[in-house]
Amino acid sequence: MGTAVANRSLEDYGQNVRSLYGICAYPTLGDTRAKSSDIKKKTLTQGIVDLTSKIEFGPVVPLTDGCNLTIPTKIAIGSNDHVLQTYKPEVLLRFLQKFQQYGAETEVFEGMNHCFNYKPRDLVPFNRDNPNILVDNIKQFVYNSAD
């Protein structure tokens, strides 16, 4: 939800923001429940979850269809995320397609979970197992965006 909130804030208030780096971002919470990688198809569960996102509360804040990220944006996703269900190939592919459609660069970190650790449900502390992989990636993106 942080990426969606940051993007909305950027649209309204961001005057000096040069780039956006999202970690474990998702297009919509409904996309985490997709049964197909085809971004035009939705299941009933996905439709219900997306419908509740209209209230824009907490974790259901979406990056909406037609979203256009106006600054360099990179999304980091763990390939073994049990919260966002990116361990399912169809969900991961759906994320990649939607973020590309929005104009974001996406990088998949193999074997990482929702908190960038290797054990599937090991969520604390964040990025403990190999912190330099994510930190170095963020630094490189920030330095490249500063040009």
ChimeraX commands (.cxc) that place a marker at each C-alpha (Angstrom):
marker #1 position 0.00,0.00,0.00 radius 0.5
marker #1 position 2.97,2.33,0.51 radius 0.5
marker #1 position 3.66,2.66,-3.20 radius 0.5
marker #1 position 0.05,3.60,-3.94 radius 0.5
marker #1 position -0.01,6.11,-1.08 radius 0.5
marker #1 position 3.35,7.57,-2.13 radius 0.5
marker #1 position 2.19,7.91,-5.73 radius 0.5
marker #1 position -1.03,9.66,-4.68 radius 0.5
marker #1 position 0.91,11.98,-2.37 radius 0.5
marker #1 position 3.38,12.72,-5.15 radius 0.5
marker #1 position 0.53,13.72,-7.45 radius 0.5
marker #1 position -0.87,16.12,-4.84 radius 0.5
marker #1 position 2.18,17.40,-2.96 radius 0.5
marker #1 position 5.46,16.13,-4.41 radius 0.5
marker #1 position 7.44,19.00,-5.75 radius 0.5
marker #1 position 10.99,17.79,-5.18 radius 0.5
marker #1 position 10.62,14.02,-5.44 radius 0.5
marker #1 position 12.92,12.60,-8.10 radius 0.5
marker #1 position 12.16,8.90,-7.87 radius 0.5
marker #1 position 10.13,6.28,-6.04 radius 0.5
marker #1 position 11.33,2.85,-4.89 radius 0.5
marker #1 position 8.62,0.46,-3.75 radius 0.5
marker #1 position 9.37,-2.68,-1.77 radius 0.5
marker #1 position 6.88,-5.56,-1.88 radius 0.5
marker #1 position 4.41,-3.37,-3.72 radius 0.5
marker #1 position 1.33,-4.71,-5.42 radius 0.5
marker #1 position -0.89,-3.18,-8.09 radius 0.5
marker #1 position -4.09,-3.99,-6.18 radius 0.5
marker #1 position -4.77,-6.35,-3.31 radius 0.5
marker #1 position -7.09,-8.20,-5.70 radius 0.5
marker #1 position -4.13,-8.96,-7.98 radius 0.5
marker #1 position -2.59,-10.96,-5.13 radius 0.5
marker #1 position -5.60,-13.29,-5.39 radius 0.5
marker #1 position -5.53,-13.69,-9.19 radius 0.5
marker #1 position -5.87,-17.11,-10.77 radius 0.5
marker #1 position -4.61,-15.96,-14.18 radius 0.5
marker #1 position -1.63,-13.96,-15.39 radius 0.5
marker #1 position -3.91,-12.29,-17.94 radius 0.5
marker #1 position -4.40,-8.78,-16.54 radius 0.5
marker #1 position -7.74,-8.50,-18.33 radius 0.5
marker #1 position -9.23,-11.45,-16.40 radius 0.5
marker #1 position -10.57,-11.27,-12.85 radius 0.5
marker #1 position -11.91,-13.92,-10.54 radius 0.5
marker #1 position -14.92,-13.31,-8.29 radius 0.5
marker #1 position -12.62,-13.11,-5.24 radius 0.5
marker #1 position -10.40,-10.62,-7.00 radius 0.5
marker #1 position -13.40,-8.53,-8.03 radius 0.5
marker #1 position -14.74,-8.44,-4.46 radius 0.5
marker #1 position -11.34,-7.46,-3.04 radius 0.5
marker #1 position -10.96,-4.76,-5.72 radius 0.5
marker #1 position -14.47,-3.49,-4.96 radius 0.5
marker #1 position -13.56,-3.03,-1.29 radius 0.5
marker #1 position -10.50,-1.04,-2.39 radius 0.5
marker #1 position -12.85,1.76,-3.44 radius 0.5
marker #1 position -12.93,2.80,0.24 radius 0.5
marker #1 position -9.15,3.39,0.02 radius 0.5
marker #1 position -8.42,2.25,3.54 radius 0.5
marker #1 position -5.19,0.68,4.72 radius 0.5
marker #1 position -3.82,-2.27,2.76 radius 0.5
marker #1 position -6.51,-2.10,0.10 radius 0.5
marker #1 position -5.30,1.22,-1.38 radius 0.5
marker #1 position -4.67,0.34,-5.05 radius 0.5
marker #1 position -2.49,1.58,-7.82 radius 0.5
marker #1 position -5.46,2.07,-10.11 radius 0.5
marker #1 position -5.79,0.94,-13.70 radius 0.5
marker #1 position -4.66,3.77,-15.90 radius 0.5
marker #1 position -2.09,4.81,-13.29 radius 0.5
marker #1 position 0.80,6.64,-14.87 radius 0.5
marker #1 position 3.90,6.94,-12.72 radius 0.5
marker #1 position 5.41,10.28,-13.71 radius 0.5
marker #1 position 8.83,9.89,-12.10 radius 0.5
marker #1 position 11.35,7.03,-12.30 radius 0.5
marker #1 position 9.83,4.22,-10.24 radius 0.5
marker #1 position 11.27,0.86,-9.33 radius 0.5
marker #1 position 9.44,-1.96,-7.59 radius 0.5
marker #1 position 11.28,-4.71,-5.68 radius 0.5
marker #1 position 9.37,-7.97,-5.29 radius 0.5
marker #1 position 10.38,-11.16,-3.54 radius 0.5
marker #1 position 9.68,-14.28,-5.60 radius 0.5
marker #1 position 8.62,-16.25,-2.51 radius 0.5
marker #1 position 6.24,-13.76,-0.92 radius 0.5
marker #1 position 3.42,-15.60,0.90 radius 0.5
marker #1 position 1.66,-12.34,1.80 radius 0.5
marker #1 position 1.36,-11.16,-1.81 radius 0.5
marker #1 position 1.42,-14.73,-3.17 radius 0.5
marker #1 position 4.18,-14.01,-5.70 radius 0.5
marker #1 position 5.34,-17.59,-5.26 radius 0.5
marker #1 position 2.49,-18.33,-7.69 radius 0.5
marker #1 position 3.81,-17.73,-11.22 radius 0.5
marker #1 position 0.50,-16.27,-12.44 radius 0.5
marker #1 position 0.46,-13.67,-9.65 radius 0.5
marker #1 position 4.09,-12.68,-10.19 radius 0.5
marker #1 position 3.59,-12.36,-13.96 radius 0.5
marker #1 position 0.45,-10.29,-13.40 radius 0.5
marker #1 position 2.41,-7.91,-11.14 radius 0.5
marker #1 position 5.19,-7.56,-13.70 radius 0.5
marker #1 position 2.74,-6.79,-16.50 radius 0.5
marker #1 position 0.76,-4.24,-14.50 radius 0.5
marker #1 position 3.84,-2.41,-13.19 radius 0.5
marker #1 position 5.24,-2.25,-16.72 radius 0.5
marker #1 position 1.90,-0.86,-17.90 radius 0.5
marker #1 position 2.13,1.84,-15.21 radius 0.5
marker #1 position 5.67,2.75,-16.26 radius 0.5
marker #1 position 7.62,1.18,-13.40 radius 0.5
marker #1 position 10.77,-0.89,-13.57 radius 0.5
marker #1 position 10.40,-4.11,-11.59 radius 0.5
marker #1 position 13.04,-6.38,-10.15 radius 0.5
marker #1 position 12.29,-9.80,-8.73 radius 0.5
marker #1 position 14.54,-10.97,-5.91 radius 0.5
marker #1 position 14.74,-14.76,-6.12 radius 0.5
marker #1 position 13.86,-16.67,-2.98 radius 0.5
marker #1 position 12.99,-13.57,-0.93 radius 0.5
marker #1 position 9.79,-13.39,1.07 radius 0.5
marker #1 position 7.62,-10.38,1.95 radius 0.5
marker #1 position 10.26,-9.03,4.34 radius 0.5
marker #1 position 13.21,-9.89,2.12 radius 0.5
marker #1 position 14.32,-12.89,4.12 radius 0.5
marker #1 position 14.77,-16.36,2.61 radius 0.5
marker #1 position 12.59,-18.49,4.91 radius 0.5
marker #1 position 9.01,-18.33,3.55 radius 0.5
marker #1 position 7.20,-16.86,6.56 radius 0.5
marker #1 position 10.16,-15.31,8.39 radius 0.5
marker #1 position 8.90,-11.73,8.56 radius 0.5
marker #1 position 11.07,-10.14,11.26 radius 0.5
marker #1 position 13.39,-8.43,11.25 radius 0.5
marker #1 position 13.07,-6.95,7.80 radius 0.5
marker #1 position 15.89,-7.74,5.31 radius 0.5
marker #1 position 18.01,-9.63,7.84 radius 0.5
marker #1 position 19.32,-12.54,5.77 radius 0.5
marker #1 position 21.30,-10.64,3.15 radius 0.5
marker #1 position 20.66,-6.90,3.57 radius 0.5
marker #1 position 23.25,-5.72,1.04 radius 0.5
marker #1 position 21.34,-7.14,-1.95 radius 0.5
marker #1 position 18.37,-4.83,-1.40 radius 0.5
marker #1 position 20.35,-1.89,0.00 radius 0.5
marker #1 position 22.79,-1.93,-2.94 radius 0.5
marker #1 position 19.88,-2.12,-5.38 radius 0.5
marker #1 position 18.20,0.89,-3.78 radius 0.5
marker #1 position 21.43,2.89,-3.77 radius 0.5
marker #1 position 22.09,2.12,-7.44 radius 0.5
marker #1 position 18.55,3.14,-8.39 radius 0.5
marker #1 position 18.78,6.39,-6.40 radius 0.5
marker #1 position 22.17,7.28,-7.88 radius 0.5
marker #1 position 20.92,6.58,-11.41 radius 0.5
marker #1 position 17.77,8.63,-10.79 radius 0.5
marker #1 position 19.74,11.63,-9.58 radius 0.5
marker #1 position 21.16,12.32,-13.04 radius 0.5
marker link #1:1,2 radius 0.2
marker link #1:2,3 radius 0.2
marker link #1:3,4 radius 0.2
marker link #1:4,5 radius 0.2
marker link #1:5,6 radius 0.2
marker link #1:6,7 radius 0.2
marker link #1:7,8 radius 0.2
marker link #1:8,9 radius 0.2
marker link #1:9,10 radius 0.2
marker link #1:10,11 radius 0.2
marker link #1:11,12 radius 0.2
marker link #1:12,13 radius 0.2
marker link #1:13,14 radius 0.2
marker link #1:14,15 radius 0.2
marker link #1:15,16 radius 0.2
marker link #1:16,17 radius 0.2
marker link #1:17,18 radius 0.2
marker link #1:18,19 radius 0.2
marker link #1:19,20 radius 0.2
marker link #1:20,21 radius 0.2
marker link #1:21,22 radius 0.2
marker link #1:22,23 radius 0.2
marker link #1:23,24 radius 0.2
marker link #1:24,25 radius 0.2
marker link #1:25,26 radius 0.2
marker link #1:26,27 radius 0.2
marker link #1:27,28 radius 0.2
marker link #1:28,29 radius 0.2
marker link #1:29,30 radius 0.2
marker link #1:30,31 radius 0.2
marker link #1:31,32 radius 0.2
marker link #1:32,33 radius 0.2
marker link #1:33,34 radius 0.2
marker link #1:34,35 radius 0.2
marker link #1:35,36 radius 0.2
marker link #1:36,37 radius 0.2
marker link #1:37,38 radius 0.2
marker link #1:38,39 radius 0.2
marker link #1:39,40 radius 0.2
marker link #1:40,41 radius 0.2
marker link #1:41,42 radius 0.2
marker link #1:42,43 radius 0.2
marker link #1:43,44 radius 0.2
marker link #1:44,45 radius 0.2
marker link #1:45,46 radius 0.2
marker link #1:46,47 radius 0.2
marker link #1:47,48 radius 0.2
marker link #1:48,49 radius 0.2
marker link #1:49,50 radius 0.2
marker link #1:50,51 radius 0.2
marker link #1:51,52 radius 0.2
marker link #1:52,53 radius 0.2
marker link #1:53,54 radius 0.2
marker link #1:54,55 radius 0.2
marker link #1:55,56 radius 0.2
marker link #1:56,57 radius 0.2
marker link #1:57,58 radius 0.2
marker link #1:58,59 radius 0.2
marker link #1:59,60 radius 0.2
marker link #1:60,61 radius 0.2
marker link #1:61,62 radius 0.2
marker link #1:62,63 radius 0.2
marker link #1:63,64 radius 0.2
marker link #1:64,65 radius 0.2
marker link #1:65,66 radius 0.2
marker link #1:66,67 radius 0.2
marker link #1:67,68 radius 0.2
marker link #1:68,69 radius 0.2
marker link #1:69,70 radius 0.2
marker link #1:70,71 radius 0.2
marker link #1:71,72 radius 0.2
marker link #1:72,73 radius 0.2
marker link #1:73,74 radius 0.2
marker link #1:74,75 radius 0.2
marker link #1:75,76 radius 0.2
marker link #1:76,77 radius 0.2
marker link #1:77,78 radius 0.2
marker link #1:78,79 radius 0.2
marker link #1:79,80 radius 0.2
marker link #1:80,81 radius 0.2
marker link #1:81,82 radius 0.2
marker link #1:82,83 radius 0.2
marker link #1:83,84 radius 0.2
marker link #1:84,85 radius 0.2
marker link #1:85,86 radius 0.2
marker link #1:86,87 radius 0.2
marker link #1:87,88 radius 0.2
marker link #1:88,89 radius 0.2
marker link #1:89,90 radius 0.2
marker link #1:90,91 radius 0.2
marker link #1:91,92 radius 0.2
marker link #1:92,93 radius 0.2
marker link #1:93,94 radius 0.2
marker link #1:94,95 radius 0.2
marker link #1:95,96 radius 0.2
marker link #1:96,97 radius 0.2
marker link #1:97,98 radius 0.2
marker link #1:98,99 radius 0.2
marker link #1:99,100 radius 0.2
marker link #1:100,101 radius 0.2
marker link #1:101,102 radius 0.2
marker link #1:102,103 radius 0.2
marker link #1:103,104 radius 0.2
marker link #1:104,105 radius 0.2
marker link #1:105,106 radius 0.2
marker link #1:106,107 radius 0.2
marker link #1:107,108 radius 0.2
marker link #1:108,109 radius 0.2
marker link #1:109,110 radius 0.2
marker link #1:110,111 radius 0.2
marker link #1:111,112 radius 0.2
marker link #1:112,113 radius 0.2
marker link #1:113,114 radius 0.2
marker link #1:114,115 radius 0.2
marker link #1:115,116 radius 0.2
marker link #1:116,117 radius 0.2
marker link #1:117,118 radius 0.2
marker link #1:118,119 radius 0.2
marker link #1:119,120 radius 0.2
marker link #1:120,121 radius 0.2
marker link #1:121,122 radius 0.2
marker link #1:122,123 radius 0.2
marker link #1:123,124 radius 0.2
marker link #1:124,125 radius 0.2
marker link #1:125,126 radius 0.2
marker link #1:126,127 radius 0.2
marker link #1:127,128 radius 0.2
marker link #1:128,129 radius 0.2
marker link #1:129,130 radius 0.2
marker link #1:130,131 radius 0.2
marker link #1:131,132 radius 0.2
marker link #1:132,133 radius 0.2
marker link #1:133,134 radius 0.2
marker link #1:134,135 radius 0.2
marker link #1:135,136 radius 0.2
marker link #1:136,137 radius 0.2
marker link #1:137,138 radius 0.2
marker link #1:138,139 radius 0.2
marker link #1:139,140 radius 0.2
marker link #1:140,141 radius 0.2
marker link #1:141,142 radius 0.2
marker link #1:142,143 radius 0.2
marker link #1:143,144 radius 0.2
marker link #1:144,145 radius 0.2
marker link #1:145,146 radius 0.2
marker link #1:146,147 radius 0.2
view
